Amino acid sequence: MPSDPPTSPELDAYRAEADRFIAELDEEFYLHYAGLKDRLELEPIYERHDVLTSLEQARSLGAAVDGDRGVRELWHFACEGYLGKLTREHAERQAAVEAELEVTVDGETIPFRMLRPTMANEPDRGRRERLDRVMWEATEEHLNPIYLESLEVVRATLPALGVSDYVELHERFGFRLRELAVQCRAFLDSTEELHEQVLDRAMRELLGLGLAEAQRWDLQRMIRSPQWDVGFPADKMVPALKATLADLGIDLDRQENVHLDIEQRPQKSPRAFCSAIEIPDKVMLVIQPIGGADDWRAFFHEAGHAEHYGNTSPDLAMEDKRLGDTAVTEGWAMLLQHLTDEPSWLSRRLDFPRPNEYATEGMMWLLFFVRRYAAKLLYELEFFTGDPAAMPQRYVELLGDATKIEPSPANYVGDIDAGFYVYSYLRSWAFEAQLRDHLRERFGTDWFTSREAGSLLRELWAQGQRPTADELLREVSGSEIEMEAVAERVREPLA
């Protein structure tokens, strides 16, 4: 039976409790991954707020949507929470298997989670192939059964939420999946020749292999690009961020709500991350500087999240601060991240050799990953509506055609992110490309040195996630999000 919609006071109470639930989760993740707490204890938090993600609550909120975007976001939160609660056991089992599983290659025992970095750092091509084979054999045997069982639980539950499949559910959340798929197909067509030419040339230079000969285990080695690490020293990461923000009129040291956690701790995650515990009052930007290009990219990406959340207006409703279109915050993160690909920024902030060459390589990888995610969206649409038996082969066909490197069919289910997050990533790349164009036209090619540009960014950040990425871009530049903007972004240095 359909549930009655909540009253206005009940909606307010739900907002307040959801706000506390997310804050407690974010603080727990921060404490654990910052090395301040040994164990990640999520179960007590879920138990304290169990009513938030009940089926009855999801149905009740669904009955109240009726065109109200704020209520729709609360319904989206409740549905995803309910599905997450049903599959939490699978997520825990998956994590346990990944943490405990070990494999043997050439007589050496290697933890499963170390296979990819081991492959990336392995100069011997034959050994990389053996590492790859063992990794996917272990995935097929130990992880895919868990993934498939979890997905079956979700499929079986969808009718109770009033939808026939996962695609329909997200379209009711406001995801325009099929519209974006049309753009993705056009993007793949328009960039295919450029992608093949650029990737083939780079592989010949770096690996001595043409694209026709290269395999996925070669790609892992190539993506690593250790030749650039010396240009990105660990001790200059934080000063470079502070100076960049200062150019935009932002004093990171005086932002009392944005906390920069740079202390060295044995159990601290080596990867930068952002925890928006209270928005905007307590935003944690966490880094244990290692250095290298990848570390800098991750740090500036997370700094984009931190500035977005830290400048969000405190007067917004909970759903406009914590929920909404995640392509917005990912877009702001991409904007700061891609400064590390700007030759003039590199020359300004670092004594960097060959900045144009590095920027060109960065755009090659941007093209590669956007093409990969474009194919991933097309694949996921088929996965959730098509014949399950055909999916391993379709995964190979779609992803292989997009990247020109054949993936393992064993990855056909593990490569799917919950909640169609691929939709947010794709749109955030387009949002960044189009917003960058606007900033360059309005404030000059070195827009990141302009205090006027910084003022505009703070005005936009203040809106939190109340507007969608499409609405925000339309407000700023009058344009609609277009995947072809990414093609134009990469053609500039690659053509």
N, C-alpha and C positions, 0 to 999 in steps of 0.2 A: 504493500500500500504506500502511496506517496506520503511524505512527511509534511507537516505544516511548516510554513516558513517562520523563521524566528522573528520576534518582535524587535523594535528598535533598541530597547534596553538590552535584550539578549544579544543582539549584534555587537553592541558596545562592549559587553562583557566578554564576548568571544574575541574581539580585537585585543582587549587588554591581556587576556590569558595567552593568546597566540604571541603577542609581543614578548611576554616573559619567557615563554617556551623557547623562542628563537634566541633570545638573549642568553639564556642558560646554556643552550647548545653551543652557541658561538664561544662563550666563555670557557666551557669545558674543552672544546677543540683548541682554543688558544693555550690554556694551561698545559695541556698534554703535549702539543706539538712545539710549544716554546720551551719544553724541557723543564717545566715547573711542577709537573705532576706525572708520576710514573704510569698510572693506568688511565685509560680513557673510559669513563664510566657514564654511559648514555642511558642505560636501562632505568635508573632512578628518575631521570628527567622525564622520560617517556611515561613512566608510571604516574608521576605527579600530574601530568597533563593529558592523561589518557582520553578524556572526553573530547579533546580537540579533534582527534582523528578517528572517531567512531563512524560506522556506516550511517547511523541515524543522523549524526551531525552533518555529514556530507550531503545526505539527501535533503535535509532541512534547508541548508544553504543553497543547494541547487534549485529548490523551489522558490527561493527569494530573489534569484538573479534578475530576471525581468528587465534586462538592458542596463542594469546598474553595474558599472565597471568595478567599483570598489567591492561590491558583494561578490562579483564574479571572481575577483582575485582571492577572496576568502574561501570561496567554494573550491577554486583550484588548489589552494593550500590544503584544504581538508581532504580532498580526493587523493592528492599525491601523498599526504600523510597516512591516509588509510591504506593505500596500496603499499607504501613503504613499511607500515607496521606488519602487514601480512607477509612481506618478503624479508623482514629483518633477519630471520633465522638463516635464510639463504645467503644474505650479505655477510653475516658472521662466519658461516661455514666457508664461503669463498675466501674471506680474508685469512682465516685460519689455515686453509690449504695452501694459499700463496706464501704465507709466512713460514710454514713448516716443510713444504715440499722441497726436496733436493733431487738433482739429477746428476748423472755421471757422463762426462764427455772426455774421451781420450784418457780414461783412468783418473780424471780429476772430478771431485765432487763439488758441485756448484749450487748454491741456493737458487730456487726458481726465479725469485725477483731480481737476481743479479745477472740473468741470462742476457737481457737486452744491453745493459752497459758493458758486459763482457764482450759481446759481439761487436759493439761500437768501437771498443778499444783494441780489437784483435786485428793485427795487420795481415795474418795468414788467411787467404780467401777460403781454402778448404776447411779450415777449422771453423770459420764463421758459418759455413754451410752446415756443418755437423751440429753446431750450437743451435742454429735455427730449426733443424729437423727435430732435435730432442725437445726444444721448447714447445713446438706445436703438437708433438705426440703427447707430451704431458698435459697440455691444455685440453686436447680432445678427450683424454682418459679421465682426468681429475676435475676439471673445471666446467667443461661444457654440460655435463649432466646437471650440475647445480644451476647454471644459467637457464637451461631449458625448463627445469622444474619451477624456477622462480617465474619465468614468463608464462608458464601454464597457469600458475596461481593467478596472475594478473588477468589473463584472458578469461578465466572462469568467473572472475569477480565483476567484470565490466557490465554485464546485464543488470546487476544490482545497482549500478550507478546510472542506469538509464541509457546506455550506449551499446552499440554492437561491437565496436573495436576501438583500439587505442588511438587510431587516427581521428575517428569521430569525436572522441573525448577531448582531444587537444584542439580540434577545430571549434568545439563549443567553448573552450577556454579563450578563444580569440586568435589562435594560431592560424595564419593563412598559408598552410603547408603546401597546398597544390599550386597556389599562385607563385610561391617562392620556387617550387620545383620547375616551373616553366622558365623562370629566370636562370636557374641553375643549368638547365639543358642548353640555353642560349650561351651562357658563359663558357661552358665546356666546349661548345662548337667554336666560339670566337677566339679562344686561347689555345686551341689544340696544337696548331702549327708552331706557335711561339714556344709553348711548353716543351715540345719534342726537341726543337732546335737548341734551346738553352740548356736543358737537362743533358742532352747528348754531349754538347760541348764541354760542360762542366765535368761530366763523368770521365771523359777522355783525358782532361787535364789533371784531375785529382786521383783517378783510379786506374787510368790506362785502359778503360773498357768503354765500348760504345753502348748506347742505350739498348740496342738489340741484344747484347750479351749480358747486360747487368741483371742481377737478381735482387730479391728483397734483402738478403744478407749483405749485399754490397751497399745498399741504400743506408742501412744502419751506420755503417762506417763513414759514409759520406756526410750524413747529417751532423755527425759529431763535430766536424770542422775544427780540430784542435789547433790548426795553424793560426787562428785568430785570438787564442786565449791570452797571449802575452799582451795584447793591446787593451785588455780589460782587467786591470789589477784590482784586487779586493779592497785595498785601502782607499781607493778613489770613488767607490760606489756611492757611499753616503754623501761625501762632499759634492759629487756631481749632481745628485738629486737636489740637495739644498740650494746649490747655485742655480740650477734650472728653474726651480720654483721661485727663487728670489728674482730672477729676471722677469717672471710673470707677476711679481708683486706679492708673492706668498712667502711668509717667513715661517718655515717649518718649525724652528725652535720655539716660536711664540704661539704655535697652535696647540693650546693646552689640551684640546680634545683628541688630537692625533698623537699617539704615543709610539715613538720609534724604539723598538726593542732590539738592540744590537749586541746584547751581552752574550758571551760565549758560554754555552752549557753543554755538558756531554750528551744529553738526550734531546737537544734541540734539533728540529728539522733543518737539514741543510738547504731546503728550498724556501724561498721567500713566500710569505702568505699574509693575508689581511683578515682580521676578525673584527667585524663591525658589531661589537657587543651592545653598545647603546648608540643609536643613530640620532643626532650627530655627536653625542657627548663623550663616547669612549670607543675610539677606533684604534686598533692595534696594528701597526705595520711591523712585521717581524722579519728579521734577516740575520743570518749567521754568515757574513760575507766569505765566499770562497774565491770569487773571481772567475773570469772567463766570460765569453759572450753570452752563454745561456743563462748564467747567474745574473748578469746585468739586465737581460731582457725580462726575466722573471721578477726582479726587484722593481723595475720601472712599471711593469704591468700591475703589480700589486699596489704600487704607489698611486696609480691611476684610480684604483678602487678606493684607496684610503682618502684621497682628496675629494672624490665624489661623495662618499658617505660622510666625511668630516665637514663638508660644506652644505649638506642637505639641511633644509629648513626644519627646525624642531616643531613647527606648527602643522606639519603635514599629518594626515591620518596614517595609522600604522601600515596599512597596505601600500601607501604611496612611498613609505620609507623602506620597508623591508621586502615587499613583494613586487608586483608589477612586471614590466618587460625587462628581463635580464639582459637583453641585447643593449640596453642603455648603459648599465655599469660595465659590461664587457667592452662596449665601444670606448668609454672613457679610459679603460685600462689599455686598450689597444693604441689609443692616441699617444699616451706617454711611452708605452713600450716601443713604438716605432720611431720615437726620437733617436733611439740607439742605432737606427738604420739611416739617419740623415747625415750626409757627409759634412755639412756645415756645423751641425751639432757636435759631431765627433771631433772636428778640428778645433771647435771652441772649448770643449770640455776635456779632451784627452790629447796627448801627444801621439796621435794615431797614424800609423803608416797606411798608405793606400786606402783612404776612406771611401773613394768612389768604387773601388773594386769590392770592398766589403759590402757597401750598400747594394751593389748589383747582385751579389750572392744572396743577400737578405731578401731582395725582391723575388729572386728565383724560388726561394723556399716559401715565400708568401704565396706565390702562384701555385706551387705544388700542393700546399696544404689546403688552400681554398678549393682547388679542383678536387682534392680528395674528399673534403667535406661536402662539396656539391654532390658528388656521387654517393656519399653516405646518406644524404637526405633522400635521394631517389631510391636507394636500396632499402632504407628503413620504411618508407611508404609501402614498398612491395612486401617487406617482411611482415608487417602487421596486417596486411590484407590479402596476401597471396598464399601459395601452396608451400607449407613449411619444408617439404621434401626437396623443393627446387632451390632453396635459399643458399646453401653452400656454393652452388655453381653460379647463381646470380650475383653473389658477393664477389666472386672472382672476376666475373665478366664486367660488372659495373665499376668496381674499384680499380681493376687492372686496366680497363680502357681509359679511365680518367688520369691515372698516374703514369701509365706505361710501364709499371713494375707490377708483376702479378703477385697478389697477396696470397697468404695461405687460406685455403677453404676452412681450416679449423678455427679461424677468427671470425666466422660469420655471425656468431651470436655474442661473443665477448666484446665486439667492437661497437655495440649498441649502447648509447648513453641513455639513462633514464630521463623521462620527461621531454623527449625530443630536444635536448639541449643543443643539438646540431643546428636547429632553427635559430637559436640565439647567436651562436658563434658566426654563422654565415652573415646574418644581418649586422652584427657588430663590425665585421670586416668592411662591409659596404658603408656603414655609418662612418667609420673612421676615415675611409678614403674620401668620402664626399665632404665631411667636415674639414679635413685637412685642406682640401681644395679651397673651401670657403675661407678658411683662416689665412691661407697664402694670398688669395685675391684681396682680402680686406686689410691684412696687416703686413704683407710682404712674405717672401720665401722664408725668412728667418722669424716667422710669427712667434716662435717660442721665446724670443727676447723682448716681446712687447708687453708692457703692463696693461695696455688696453685690451689685448687678447686675454690676459689673465683675468681682467674684470669681467669680460664676457663669459669666460669659463666658469667663474664663481657664480654668476647669475644663473647659468644653465645647471650647474651642479646643485644649486639651491632647490631645484624642482624635484630632486630625488628621482623616483621612478614613477611619478604621477603621469607624465606623458610617455607614450611609447617612443621607441627610437624613430619611427616614421614621423610622428607628430613633432618631435624635437627637431629633426632635420628640416621639416617643412617650416617650422617657426624661424629657424636660423637662416636658411638659404632659399626657402621656397621650393625645394626639390623633394622628390620621392626617393626612397631607398632603392637603389638599382645595383645588382651584382656586377653589371658591366663597369661600374665605377672602379671596381678592384682591377679589372682588366686594364683600364686606362692608367691606374696607379702604377702597375708593374711595367707597362709598355714604356713608360718614360725612361727608366734606366736600362731596360732589357733590349729594346728594339735597336 
